[in-house]
Structure formats: structure tokens, C-alpha cells
Amino acid sequence: MAMGSTGTVNITPEMLRNALNAIDEYEATTNNLHAALNETVTGLIPGSFSGNAADGFMFFYTENIEKAVGEGLTNLLKALREIIEGILQAIPDADGLDDQLGDGNKQ
């Protein structure tokens, strides 16, 4: 997206809706990957991997990986979605704010 001479970036409602769709798709993909990873780890420990090393790995997984791809990613995507929805609600849906201001200034 090119910027004009004023450094302004024009955003259309369509662009924001596309961003929301991308977030939904990303979230669905990461949820599926998270579930698959969780299934692998819980299937691995203690059935195929046990002892102190397994306990240490499970602690690391629970305290770091699980929090990052679980709650952390969920909160990040939620915040991103809320930002985009807020911007989308703030701009007119039809022609965009710039066009409406231009028409109003001509009157």
C-alpha cells in the first residue's frame, strides 16, 4: 500500500474485513496446531518418555510453550481483532471518510 505525499495511509472497510478474515483463519490454524502439539506431548509423556528429563520437559512445556501458544496468543489475537473492529466501526462503510469530507467541504 503506497503512501501519499502527506504520509497518510488510506484504509478501506474492505481492507479491515480482510484483516479480520485473516485473523480468523490464523486463529483456526494455530488452534489446530496447538491441539495437535498438546496431543503429541500428552501422548509422549509418560508413555514413551519418563523420568527427570521428562518431568523437566513437561514443566518447560507447561510454563513456557503452553502459555505462549495458548493464553498468550489468544490474548494477542483478541486485542488485534478488537483494534481492527474499533477502526472499522469508526469509518464510514460506503465511500470512506475522505470522500465524505471532500463532498461536505464542497458545499
Protein Blocks (a to p, Z undefined) as FASTA:
>chain_A
ZZdfkopacddfklmmmmmmmmmmmmmmmmmmmmmmmmmmmmmpmklogcjklmmmmmmm
mmmmmmmmmmmmmmmmmmmmmmmmmmmmmpcfklojklmmmmmmmZZ
